[in-house]
């Protein structure tokens, strides 16, 4: 494989650099992808405040409007891994643009929907587009910031952008609904989508996995069915009854399909979702942190919005403004948490965030039916907790998976975010409906003695998720009821339902907090030893001339690198590799030879021997010979043992052992025998304009 020519999407480096040109500015990549991300996360919560208006327009019950919210999050979660596979294989920028296009068209359909059925279908299509945007944007940001600390900060900003979208959604939705119509919350999206596409083509480089992965259609279908069945059961349980055959059957189907899915993926040579990563307890803790935080946040946004509008009788605009109590701290703390994770590790901000989510949910449970200021305090604590926890958890989890599968990594993370938010909507909304449905008949008995009339009123309140949905009269057999007394009883039960729903959020967050206390690494070096330079084996290189020349040469090609030096007592690559716990082959050797008056450089695995005959054949020569150290320094500008594969003083042709391209990353000399830098294999090929051939002794050529 040659390092020249313009690559296809499947052969682009996994870090977002297009070998046909210089790498685009990372900040502009973050800007372009962040705008699309903001739009799709804004739509996750912008509808909440508009639900009563949608409910009134279409004259439907609670189950119907729950699907306006759940259809979006559900399809987002169901199609995350499909989006990840397509993004990895066919290009992340291409996938991002297609996702924006689908999302924008579906938004327009939502805005003009003539019925609730059309609205829910269009919301589902929005969710599919959002899944693609979500996965591709995180993969593109990760590719644009290859240096670990910078990546942690960038992921923090990325998460902050998502948090801003989630946070301001209720406020923006309330304003648009009050001033115009609930339809306005959707119609603005195509304009933002068009701007996003323009910025993406202008500033974002294409990237894809260096290895073509199979689509795994069977795994995709099982994941979709498993996630879809459990969500259907949770959303529809209050309508059909938790013990109904349909709900029980859906739950059994979901469990069965997901068990088969796990077994299938474990046996796959190229799985859609590498479920083995869940064997890493820290990774599992990070995933659960995101799930628990978003479970509590999204569920609270649903039930507290209904509380403000349906119990407190606040206008959509006022309810949206009160939700700023959640929005503002979430916006402020998400980027701060990313910087904290980059400097100190993710443990402390993630655990602190979970503690605040727990405390915020408890405060919301206690405040229901009491002082609105206390409810806002609960929202504030919840917003702080979500802002602090999600970004570090994302960074910790992304560090666990190899760069070439960053699309898959992004898909797993995004799927958990979507599943967590969907579960929050479904479980907390269903608990609210269940409490109202079971307690309200007893509360109304003194007011409505006739059981059939009482049941009809209860059904109206449950369907509308609104204590005020009490008719002035009930059937012809009954006397007019005391409507104010009935509404007061319904208010009390509704408040009880909110307390139980919020308690579920507190229990989930607290359970994950306990798990994370034992699961998360306790030091920064433990958290991501290899990716962060392995504090026990490497330290940042000093600013020496030889090292500086390598760094500046890479930067001139648009690739930032970070050089590290072997710590005293670890004199060579083999010792460093052993201390890091990685294959010594990833610490490559660069060997200079003379071939018929020309000079060639061989890049081989550190644990392997060079086949000089293969190198001579690749160079078009009968044989090669080793020049003396002085001649090597003269030709390359560097001393033996520290020769980098690029930035050389003279004309040197570079050959890379082809099997090294299968490694997730390589450590190459950075100008001296004790300095190295980490780089993805295809990026190294690009920087050195190399040709990949069989060079290892015993390696069969392609």
C-alpha positions as CSV (number, residue, x, y, z in Angstrom):
1,X,0.0,0.0,0.0
2,X,1.4,3.3,-1.0
3,X,1.4,6.5,1.0
4,X,0.7,8.6,-2.0
5,X,-2.5,9.4,-3.9
6,X,-5.9,10.5,-2.7
7,X,-7.5,7.8,-0.5
8,X,-11.0,6.4,-0.5
9,X,-13.1,6.7,2.6
10,X,-12.2,3.2,3.7
11,X,-8.5,4.0,3.6
12,X,-8.5,7.3,5.3
13,X,-6.6,7.6,8.5
14,X,-8.7,7.1,11.6
15,X,-7.7,10.5,13.0
16,X,-9.5,12.7,10.5
17,X,-6.6,13.8,8.4
18,X,-7.0,13.7,4.6
19,X,-3.6,12.6,3.1
20,X,-4.5,14.7,0.0
21,X,-4.1,17.9,1.9
22,X,-3.4,19.5,5.2
23,X,-5.4,18.7,8.3
24,X,-8.2,21.2,9.0
25,X,-8.1,23.3,12.2
26,X,-9.5,21.1,15.0
27,X,-11.5,24.0,16.5
28,X,-13.4,24.5,13.2
29,X,-14.2,20.8,13.2
30,X,-15.6,21.2,16.7
31,X,-17.6,24.2,15.6
32,X,-19.1,22.6,12.6
33,X,-20.0,19.2,14.2
34,X,-21.0,21.0,17.4
35,X,-23.7,23.0,15.6
36,X,-25.3,19.8,14.3
37,X,-24.9,18.1,17.7
38,X,-26.6,21.1,19.4
39,X,-29.5,20.9,17.0
40,X,-30.2,17.2,17.6
41,X,-29.9,17.4,21.4
42,X,-32.0,20.6,21.5
43,X,-34.8,18.5,19.9
44,X,-34.5,15.9,22.6
45,X,-36.0,18.3,25.2
46,X,-37.4,21.2,23.3
47,X,-40.7,19.3,22.8
48,X,-41.2,18.8,26.6
49,X,-42.8,22.1,27.3
50,X,-44.8,21.9,24.1
51,X,-46.4,18.6,25.1
52,X,-49.6,20.0,26.6
53,X,-50.2,22.1,23.5
54,X,-49.6,19.0,21.2
55,X,-51.9,17.1,23.5
56,X,-54.6,19.7,23.2
57,X,-54.3,20.1,19.4
58,X,-54.5,16.4,18.7
59,X,-56.9,15.6,21.7
60,X,-54.8,12.6,22.9
61,X,-53.8,11.1,26.2
62,X,-50.5,10.7,28.1
63,X,-49.5,7.6,26.2
64,X,-49.7,9.3,22.9
65,X,-47.6,12.3,23.8
66,X,-45.1,10.1,25.6
67,X,-44.4,8.7,22.2
68,X,-43.7,12.1,20.8
69,X,-40.7,12.2,23.2
70,X,-39.9,8.4,23.4
71,X,-40.0,7.8,19.6
72,X,-37.1,10.2,19.2
73,X,-34.9,8.8,21.9
74,X,-35.9,5.2,21.1
75,X,-34.9,5.3,17.4
76,X,-31.8,7.2,18.3
77,X,-30.8,4.4,20.7
78,X,-31.9,1.6,18.3
79,X,-29.8,2.9,15.4
80,X,-26.7,4.1,17.2
81,X,-24.7,1.0,16.5
82,X,-25.9,0.8,12.8
83,X,-24.8,4.4,12.5
84,X,-21.4,3.5,14.0
85,X,-20.8,0.7,11.6
86,X,-21.6,2.9,8.6
87,X,-19.6,5.8,10.0
88,X,-16.5,3.6,10.5
89,X,-16.6,2.0,7.1
90,X,-17.9,4.6,4.7
91,X,-16.7,7.9,6.1
92,X,-17.6,9.9,9.2
93,X,-18.1,13.2,7.5
94,X,-20.2,11.6,4.8
95,X,-22.4,10.0,7.5
96,X,-22.6,13.2,9.5
97,X,-23.9,15.1,6.5
98,X,-26.4,12.4,5.6
99,X,-27.7,12.4,9.2
100,X,-28.1,16.2,9.2
101,X,-30.1,15.9,5.9
102,X,-32.4,13.2,7.3
103,X,-32.9,15.1,10.5
104,X,-33.8,18.3,8.7
105,X,-36.3,16.7,6.4
106,X,-38.0,14.8,9.2
107,X,-38.1,18.1,11.2
108,X,-40.0,19.7,8.4
109,X,-42.5,16.8,8.4
110,X,-43.0,17.2,12.2
111,X,-43.7,20.9,11.8
112,X,-46.5,20.3,9.3
113,X,-47.8,17.0,10.7
114,X,-51.6,16.7,10.2
115,X,-52.0,14.0,12.9
116,X,-50.2,12.6,16.0
117,X,-49.4,9.4,14.0
118,X,-47.5,11.3,11.4
119,X,-45.8,13.4,14.1
120,X,-44.6,10.3,15.9
121,X,-43.3,8.6,12.7
122,X,-41.5,11.8,11.8
123,X,-40.0,12.0,15.3
124,X,-38.8,8.4,14.8
125,X,-37.1,9.5,11.6
126,X,-35.6,12.4,13.4
127,X,-34.1,10.0,15.9
128,X,-32.4,7.9,13.2
129,X,-30.9,11.1,11.7
130,X,-29.8,12.2,15.2
131,X,-28.2,8.8,15.8
132,X,-26.0,9.2,12.8
133,X,-25.1,12.8,13.7
134,X,-24.4,11.9,17.3
135,X,-22.0,9.0,16.4
136,X,-20.2,10.7,13.5
137,X,-19.7,14.0,15.3
138,X,-18.0,12.4,18.3
139,X,-15.8,10.3,16.1
140,X,-14.8,13.4,14.0
141,X,-14.0,15.3,17.1
142,X,-11.9,12.4,18.5
143,X,-10.1,12.2,15.2
144,X,-9.4,16.0,15.1
145,X,-7.8,15.9,18.6
146,X,-5.4,12.9,18.7
147,X,-3.3,14.1,21.7
148,X,-4.9,12.5,24.8
149,X,-5.1,15.6,27.1
150,X,-6.4,17.7,24.2
151,X,-8.9,15.0,23.3
152,X,-10.2,15.0,26.9
153,X,-10.7,18.7,26.8
154,X,-12.4,18.5,23.3
155,X,-14.7,15.7,24.5
156,X,-15.6,17.9,27.4
157,X,-16.5,20.8,25.0
158,X,-18.4,18.3,22.8
159,X,-20.4,17.1,25.8
160,X,-20.9,20.7,26.9
161,X,-22.4,21.5,23.5
162,X,-24.8,18.5,23.9
163,X,-25.6,19.6,27.4
164,X,-26.4,23.1,26.3
165,X,-28.8,21.7,23.7
166,X,-30.5,19.5,26.3
167,X,-30.5,22.3,28.8
168,X,-31.9,25.2,26.8
169,X,-34.5,23.0,25.0
170,X,-37.3,23.5,27.5
171,X,-36.7,27.3,27.6
172,X,-36.6,27.7,23.8
173,X,-39.5,25.3,23.5
174,X,-41.6,27.3,25.9
175,X,-40.8,30.6,24.2
176,X,-41.6,29.3,20.7
177,X,-44.8,27.6,21.8
178,X,-46.0,30.6,23.7
179,X,-45.1,33.2,21.0
180,X,-45.9,31.1,17.9
181,X,-46.9,27.5,18.0
182,X,-45.5,24.1,19.0
183,X,-44.9,23.6,15.3
184,X,-42.2,26.3,15.4
185,X,-40.0,24.1,17.5
186,X,-39.5,21.9,14.5
187,X,-39.5,24.3,11.5
188,X,-36.4,26.1,12.6
189,X,-34.3,22.9,12.2
190,X,-33.9,22.8,8.4
191,X,-32.3,26.3,8.4
192,X,-29.8,25.2,11.1
193,X,-29.2,22.0,9.2
194,X,-28.3,23.8,6.0
195,X,-25.8,26.0,7.8
196,X,-24.3,22.9,9.4
197,X,-23.8,21.1,6.1
198,X,-22.0,24.2,4.6
199,X,-19.7,24.5,7.6
200,X,-18.9,20.8,7.5
201,X,-17.9,20.7,3.9
202,X,-15.8,23.9,4.5
203,X,-14.0,22.9,7.6
204,X,-14.2,19.1,8.4
205,X,-11.9,16.5,6.8
206,X,-13.2,13.1,6.0
207,X,-12.1,10.2,8.1
208,X,-12.9,6.5,8.4
209,X,-11.5,3.3,9.9
210,X,-8.3,2.1,8.2
211,X,-9.9,-1.4,8.2
212,X,-13.1,-2.2,6.4
213,X,-15.5,-3.8,8.9
214,X,-18.5,-6.0,8.1
215,X,-22.0,-4.5,8.5
216,X,-23.2,-7.4,10.8
217,X,-26.8,-7.2,9.7
218,X,-27.9,-9.9,12.1
219,X,-26.4,-8.0,15.1
220,X,-28.0,-4.8,13.9
221,X,-31.5,-6.3,13.7
222,X,-31.2,-8.0,17.1
223,X,-30.1,-4.8,18.8
224,X,-33.0,-2.9,17.2
225,X,-35.6,-5.5,18.3
226,X,-34.2,-5.9,21.8
227,X,-34.0,-2.1,22.6
228,X,-37.3,-1.4,20.9
229,X,-39.2,-4.1,22.7
230,X,-38.2,-3.0,26.2
231,X,-39.0,0.6,25.4
232,X,-42.4,-0.3,24.1
233,X,-43.1,-2.2,27.3
234,X,-42.0,0.6,29.6
235,X,-44.0,3.3,27.7
236,X,-47.2,1.3,27.2
237,X,-47.3,-0.5,30.6
238,X,-49.6,2.1,32.3
239,X,-52.0,1.8,29.3
240,X,-52.2,-2.0,29.0
241,X,-51.2,-2.9,32.6
242,X,-47.9,-4.2,33.8
243,X,-49.2,-7.7,34.0
244,X,-50.8,-7.8,30.6
245,X,-49.6,-10.5,28.1
246,X,-48.5,-7.8,25.6
247,X,-46.2,-6.0,28.1
248,X,-44.9,-9.2,29.7
249,X,-44.3,-10.7,26.3
250,X,-42.4,-7.6,25.1
251,X,-40.1,-7.7,28.1
252,X,-39.5,-11.4,27.7
253,X,-38.8,-10.9,24.0
254,X,-36.4,-8.0,24.8
255,X,-34.4,-10.1,27.3
256,X,-34.3,-13.2,25.0
257,X,-33.1,-11.2,22.0
258,X,-30.5,-9.2,23.9
259,X,-29.1,-12.4,25.4
260,X,-28.8,-14.0,21.9
261,X,-27.3,-10.7,20.7
262,X,-24.5,-10.8,23.3
263,X,-23.7,-14.5,22.5
264,X,-23.7,-13.7,18.7
265,X,-21.4,-10.7,19.1
266,X,-19.0,-12.7,21.3
267,X,-18.7,-15.3,18.6
268,X,-18.3,-12.8,15.7
269,X,-14.9,-12.1,14.3
270,X,-15.9,-8.5,13.5
271,X,-18.7,-7.6,15.8
272,X,-20.9,-4.5,15.5
273,X,-20.6,-4.0,19.2
274,X,-17.6,-5.6,20.9
275,X,-19.3,-6.5,24.1
276,X,-16.0,-7.7,25.6
277,X,-15.3,-4.1,26.4
278,X,-17.9,-4.4,29.2
279,X,-15.5,-6.8,30.9
280,X,-13.5,-3.7,31.8
281,X,-15.1,-2.6,35.1
282,X,-14.0,1.0,34.7
283,X,-15.5,1.1,31.2
284,X,-18.8,-0.4,32.5
285,X,-18.8,2.2,35.3
286,X,-18.4,5.0,32.8
287,X,-21.3,3.7,30.7
288,X,-23.5,3.3,33.7
289,X,-22.6,6.8,34.9
290,X,-23.9,8.3,31.6
291,X,-27.0,6.1,31.7
292,X,-27.9,7.0,35.3
293,X,-27.3,10.7,34.9
294,X,-29.4,11.0,31.8
295,X,-32.1,8.7,33.2
296,X,-32.6,11.1,36.1
297,X,-32.2,14.2,33.9
298,X,-34.6,13.3,31.1
299,X,-37.2,11.7,33.4
300,X,-37.1,14.8,35.6
301,X,-37.5,17.2,32.6
302,X,-40.6,15.3,31.7
303,X,-42.4,15.1,35.1
304,X,-41.3,18.5,36.4
305,X,-42.4,20.2,33.2
306,X,-45.8,18.6,33.6
307,X,-45.8,19.6,37.3
308,X,-45.1,23.2,36.5
309,X,-47.8,23.4,33.8
310,X,-50.4,20.9,34.9
311,X,-50.3,21.2,38.7
312,X,-49.0,24.7,39.1
313,X,-50.8,26.0,36.0
314,X,-47.7,27.9,34.7
315,X,-47.6,29.0,31.1
316,X,-45.2,27.2,28.7
317,X,-42.9,30.3,28.7
318,X,-42.8,30.5,32.5
319,X,-42.2,26.8,32.8
320,X,-39.4,27.0,30.3
321,X,-37.8,29.9,32.2
322,X,-37.9,28.0,35.4
323,X,-36.2,25.1,33.7
324,X,-33.2,27.4,33.3
325,X,-32.5,26.3,36.9
326,X,-31.3,23.0,35.3
327,X,-30.0,24.4,32.0
328,X,-27.5,27.0,33.2
329,X,-25.5,24.8,35.6
330,X,-25.5,22.0,33.0
331,X,-24.1,24.4,30.4
332,X,-21.5,25.8,32.8
333,X,-20.2,22.6,34.3
334,X,-19.9,20.3,31.2
335,X,-16.9,22.0,29.7
336,X,-15.3,22.6,33.1
337,X,-15.7,18.8,33.8
338,X,-13.9,18.1,30.5
339,X,-10.9,20.2,31.6
340,X,-10.9,18.6,35.1
341,X,-10.9,15.1,33.5
342,X,-8.0,16.1,31.2
343,X,-6.0,17.3,34.1
344,X,-6.9,15.1,37.1
345,X,-8.7,12.1,35.6
346,X,-12.4,11.3,35.4
347,X,-13.0,9.7,38.8
348,X,-13.6,12.7,41.0
349,X,-15.8,14.8,38.7
350,X,-17.8,11.7,37.7
351,X,-18.5,10.6,41.3
352,X,-19.1,14.2,42.3
353,X,-21.6,14.5,39.5
354,X,-23.4,11.3,40.4
355,X,-23.6,12.5,44.1
356,X,-25.2,15.8,42.9
357,X,-27.6,14.0,40.6
358,X,-28.7,11.9,43.6
359,X,-29.1,14.9,45.8
360,X,-30.9,16.8,43.1
361,X,-33.4,14.0,42.5
362,X,-34.0,13.7,46.3
363,X,-34.6,17.4,46.5
364,X,-37.1,17.3,43.6
365,X,-39.0,14.5,45.3
366,X,-39.1,16.4,48.6
367,X,-40.1,19.7,47.0
368,X,-43.0,18.4,44.9
369,X,-46.2,20.2,46.1
370,X,-44.2,22.6,48.2
371,X,-42.1,25.7,47.5
372,X,-41.3,26.2,43.9
373,X,-37.9,27.7,44.9
374,X,-37.0,24.4,46.4
375,X,-37.9,22.6,43.2
376,X,-35.6,25.0,41.3
377,X,-32.9,24.2,43.8
378,X,-33.3,20.5,43.0
379,X,-33.1,21.3,39.3
380,X,-30.0,23.3,39.9
381,X,-28.3,20.4,41.7
382,X,-29.4,18.0,39.0
383,X,-28.0,20.3,36.3
384,X,-24.7,20.6,38.1
385,X,-24.5,16.8,38.5
386,X,-25.2,16.0,34.8
387,X,-22.7,18.6,33.7
388,X,-20.0,17.2,36.0
389,X,-20.6,13.5,35.3
390,X,-21.3,12.9,31.7
391,X,-18.2,14.5,30.1
392,X,-15.6,12.7,32.3
393,X,-17.5,9.4,31.8
394,X,-17.4,9.9,28.0
395,X,-13.7,10.6,28.1
396,X,-12.9,7.6,30.3
397,X,-14.9,5.3,28.1
398,X,-13.5,6.6,24.8
399,X,-10.0,6.0,26.1
400,X,-10.7,2.3,26.4
401,X,-11.3,1.5,22.8
402,X,-8.7,1.5,20.0
403,X,-8.7,4.6,17.7
404,X,-9.6,2.7,14.5
405,X,-12.9,1.7,16.1
406,X,-13.8,5.2,17.4
407,X,-17.1,5.0,15.5
408,X,-18.0,1.9,17.3
409,X,-16.9,3.5,20.6
410,X,-18.9,6.5,19.9
411,X,-21.9,4.3,19.0
412,X,-21.8,2.4,22.3
413,X,-21.6,5.6,24.3
414,X,-24.3,7.3,22.3
415,X,-26.5,4.2,22.5
416,X,-26.2,4.3,26.3
417,X,-27.1,8.0,26.4
418,X,-30.1,7.4,24.2
419,X,-31.2,4.3,26.2
420,X,-30.7,6.2,29.5
421,X,-32.8,9.2,28.4
422,X,-35.5,6.9,26.9
423,X,-35.6,4.8,30.0
424,X,-35.9,8.1,32.1
425,X,-38.9,9.3,30.0
426,X,-40.5,5.8,30.0
427,X,-39.9,4.7,33.6
428,X,-40.5,8.0,35.4
429,X,-43.5,8.9,33.1
430,X,-45.0,5.4,33.6
431,X,-44.5,5.5,37.4
432,X,-46.3,8.8,37.5
433,X,-49.2,7.4,35.5
434,X,-49.2,4.2,37.6
435,X,-49.4,6.1,40.9
436,X,-52.2,8.4,39.6
437,X,-54.1,5.4,38.3
438,X,-53.9,3.4,41.5
439,X,-54.3,6.1,44.1
440,X,-56.7,8.5,42.6
441,X,-59.9,6.3,42.7
442,X,-59.6,6.1,46.5
443,X,-59.0,9.9,46.8
444,X,-62.0,10.7,44.6
445,X,-64.4,8.3,46.4
446,X,-65.8,10.9,48.7
447,X,-66.3,13.3,45.8
448,X,-67.6,10.9,43.2
449,X,-69.5,8.0,44.9
450,X,-70.4,6.2,41.7
451,X,-67.6,3.8,40.8
452,X,-68.1,3.9,37.0
453,X,-68.1,7.7,36.9
454,X,-65.1,7.8,39.2
455,X,-63.2,5.4,36.9
456,X,-64.0,7.6,33.9
457,X,-62.6,10.7,35.7
458,X,-59.5,8.8,36.7
459,X,-59.0,7.7,33.1
460,X,-59.3,11.3,31.9
461,X,-56.7,12.5,34.4
462,X,-54.3,9.7,33.6
463,X,-54.7,10.1,29.9
464,X,-54.1,13.8,30.0
465,X,-51.4,13.6,32.8
466,X,-53.2,16.6,34.1
467,X,-55.0,16.9,37.4
468,X,-57.2,19.7,35.9
469,X,-58.6,17.2,33.3
470,X,-61.7,16.7,35.5
471,X,-65.0,17.3,33.8
472,X,-67.7,19.6,35.3
473,X,-70.2,16.7,35.2
474,X,-69.9,13.0,34.9
475,X,-72.6,10.6,33.5
476,X,-76.3,11.4,33.4
477,X,-76.8,9.3,36.6
478,X,-74.6,11.5,38.7
479,X,-75.0,14.9,40.3
480,X,-72.6,17.6,39.2
481,X,-69.3,17.0,41.1
482,X,-67.4,19.5,43.1
483,X,-64.8,20.1,40.4
484,X,-62.4,22.1,42.6
485,X,-62.4,19.4,45.3
486,X,-61.8,16.7,42.6
487,X,-58.9,18.7,41.1
488,X,-57.4,19.2,44.6
489,X,-57.5,15.4,45.1
490,X,-55.9,14.8,41.7
491,X,-53.2,17.4,42.5
492,X,-52.3,15.5,45.7
493,X,-52.0,12.2,43.9
494,X,-50.1,13.7,41.0
495,X,-47.6,15.2,43.5
496,X,-47.2,11.7,45.1
497,X,-46.5,10.3,41.6
498,X,-43.8,12.9,41.0
499,X,-42.2,12.0,44.4
500,X,-42.0,8.3,43.5
501,X,-40.8,9.0,40.0
502,X,-38.0,11.3,41.3
503,X,-37.1,8.7,44.0
504,X,-36.5,6.2,41.2
505,X,-34.0,8.6,39.6
506,X,-32.3,9.1,43.0
507,X,-32.0,5.3,43.5
508,X,-30.5,4.7,40.1
509,X,-28.0,7.5,40.5
510,X,-27.0,6.4,44.0
511,X,-26.6,2.7,42.9
512,X,-24.2,3.7,40.1
513,X,-22.4,6.1,42.5
514,X,-21.6,3.1,44.8
515,X,-20.5,1.0,41.8
516,X,-18.3,3.8,40.4
517,X,-16.6,4.3,43.8
518,X,-15.1,0.8,43.5
519,X,-14.9,0.7,39.6
520,X,-13.2,3.9,38.7
521,X,-9.4,4.1,38.7
522,X,-8.1,6.1,41.7
523,X,-5.3,7.8,39.9
524,X,-4.8,9.6,36.6
525,X,-2.1,7.1,35.5
526,X,-4.3,4.1,36.4
527,X,-7.2,5.6,34.4
528,X,-5.5,5.5,31.0
529,X,-1.9,4.4,31.5
530,X,-0.9,3.8,28.0
531,X,-2.8,6.6,26.3
532,X,-1.6,9.3,28.8
533,X,2.0,8.4,28.5
534,X,2.3,5.7,31.1
535,X,3.5,7.7,34.1
536,X,5.5,4.7,35.3
537,X,7.4,4.4,32.0
538,X,7.3,7.7,30.1
539,X,7.5,11.4,30.8
540,X,7.1,14.4,28.6
541,X,10.2,15.0,26.5
542,X,12.3,18.1,27.2
543,X,12.5,20.8,24.5
544,X,15.7,19.6,22.8
545,X,16.6,20.6,19.2
546,X,16.3,17.1,17.7
547,X,12.9,16.5,19.3
548,X,11.7,19.9,18.4
549,X,12.6,19.3,14.7
550,X,10.4,16.1,14.7
551,X,7.5,18.0,16.3
552,X,7.7,20.9,13.9
553,X,8.0,18.6,10.9
554,X,4.7,16.8,11.9
555,X,3.0,20.1,12.7
556,X,4.0,21.4,9.3
557,X,2.0,18.5,7.8
558,X,-1.0,19.3,10.0
559,X,-0.4,16.5,12.5
560,X,0.2,17.5,16.2
561,X,2.3,15.0,18.1
562,X,3.4,14.8,21.7
563,X,6.9,13.3,22.4
564,X,7.6,11.3,25.5
565,X,11.0,10.2,27.0
566,X,11.8,6.9,28.6
567,X,12.0,7.3,32.4
568,X,15.5,6.6,33.9
569,X,15.9,2.9,34.6
570,X,14.0,1.9,31.5
571,X,16.7,2.2,28.9
572,X,14.9,0.9,25.8
573,X,11.6,0.2,24.0
574,X,11.4,-3.4,25.3
575,X,11.5,-2.3,28.9
576,X,9.0,0.5,28.3
577,X,6.6,-1.8,26.5
578,X,6.8,-4.3,29.4
579,X,6.1,-1.5,31.9
580,X,3.2,-0.3,29.8
581,X,1.8,-3.8,29.3
582,X,1.7,-3.5,25.5
583,X,3.2,-5.5,22.6
584,X,6.8,-4.6,22.1
585,X,6.1,-4.7,18.3
586,X,4.3,-1.4,18.6
587,X,7.6,0.3,19.6
588,X,9.0,0.4,16.0
589,X,12.6,0.4,14.9
590,X,13.7,2.7,12.1
591,X,16.7,1.2,10.3
592,X,18.7,3.1,7.6
593,X,20.4,1.3,4.7
594,X,22.2,2.2,1.5
595,X,20.9,0.6,-1.8
596,X,22.8,1.3,-5.0
597,X,23.9,4.8,-3.8
598,X,20.4,5.7,-2.6
599,X,19.2,5.6,1.0
600,X,16.2,3.7,2.4
601,X,14.6,3.6,5.8
602,X,12.8,0.4,7.1
603,X,10.1,0.7,9.8
604,X,9.7,-2.6,11.5
605,X,8.1,-4.0,14.7
606,X,10.4,-3.6,17.7
607,X,10.2,-7.3,18.5
608,X,10.9,-8.6,15.0
609,X,13.9,-9.1,12.7
610,X,14.3,-7.4,9.3
611,X,14.5,-9.4,6.1
612,X,17.1,-7.4,4.2
613,X,16.4,-9.3,1.0
614,X,12.8,-8.1,1.1
615,X,13.9,-4.5,1.7
616,X,16.4,-4.7,-1.2
617,X,13.6,-6.1,-3.5
618,X,11.3,-3.3,-2.4
619,X,14.0,-0.7,-3.1
620,X,14.7,-2.2,-6.6
621,X,18.2,-3.2,-5.6
622,X,20.1,-6.4,-5.5
623,X,21.2,-5.9,-1.9
624,X,21.4,-3.3,0.9
625,X,24.1,-2.4,3.4
626,X,24.3,-0.5,6.7
627,X,26.1,2.8,6.5
628,X,28.3,3.9,9.4
629,X,26.7,6.0,12.2
630,X,28.3,9.2,10.9
631,X,26.8,8.7,7.5
632,X,23.4,8.0,9.0
633,X,23.6,11.3,11.0
634,X,24.6,13.1,7.8
635,X,21.8,11.7,5.6
636,X,19.0,11.9,8.2
637,X,20.0,14.6,10.6
638,X,19.5,12.3,13.5
639,X,21.6,9.7,15.4
640,X,21.1,6.0,15.1
641,X,18.2,4.8,17.3
642,X,16.4,8.1,17.2
643,X,15.8,8.5,13.5
644,X,12.1,9.4,13.0
645,X,10.3,8.2,9.8
646,X,9.9,11.7,8.5
647,X,11.5,15.2,8.7
648,X,14.8,13.8,7.5
649,X,17.6,16.0,6.2
650,X,18.3,14.1,3.0
651,X,16.4,12.2,0.4
652,X,15.4,8.9,2.0
653,X,12.8,6.4,0.7
654,X,10.7,4.9,3.6
655,X,9.2,1.4,3.7
656,X,6.8,0.3,6.5
657,X,6.2,-3.3,7.4
658,X,2.7,-4.0,6.2
659,X,1.5,-5.9,9.3
660,X,2.1,-2.8,11.4
661,X,-1.0,-1.2,9.8
662,X,-3.1,-3.6,11.8
663,X,-2.0,-2.1,15.1
664,X,-4.2,0.5,16.8
665,X,-1.2,2.8,17.2
666,X,2.6,2.8,17.0
667,X,5.4,4.4,19.0
668,X,8.1,5.7,16.8
669,X,11.5,7.5,17.5
670,X,11.1,11.2,18.1
671,X,14.7,12.4,17.3
672,X,16.8,10.6,20.0
673,X,17.1,7.0,21.2
674,X,15.1,7.9,24.4
675,X,12.3,9.9,22.9
676,X,9.1,8.5,21.2
677,X,5.7,9.6,20.0
678,X,2.5,7.8,19.5
679,X,0.9,7.8,16.0
680,X,-1.8,5.8,14.1
681,X,-0.1,3.6,11.4
682,X,-1.7,5.2,8.4
683,X,-0.8,8.6,9.7
684,X,2.8,7.5,9.9
685,X,2.6,6.3,6.3
686,X,1.2,9.6,5.2
687,X,3.8,11.7,7.1
688,X,6.7,9.7,5.7
689,X,5.2,9.2,2.2
690,X,6.0,5.5,2.8
691,X,5.2,2.3,1.0
692,X,3.8,-0.6,3.0
693,X,5.6,-3.9,2.2
694,X,6.5,-7.2,3.8
695,X,9.8,-6.6,5.7
696,X,9.7,-8.9,8.8
697,X,11.7,-12.1,8.5
698,X,9.2,-14.8,7.8
699,X,6.4,-12.5,6.6
700,X,4.9,-13.5,3.3
701,X,4.4,-10.6,0.9
702,X,1.0,-9.7,-0.4
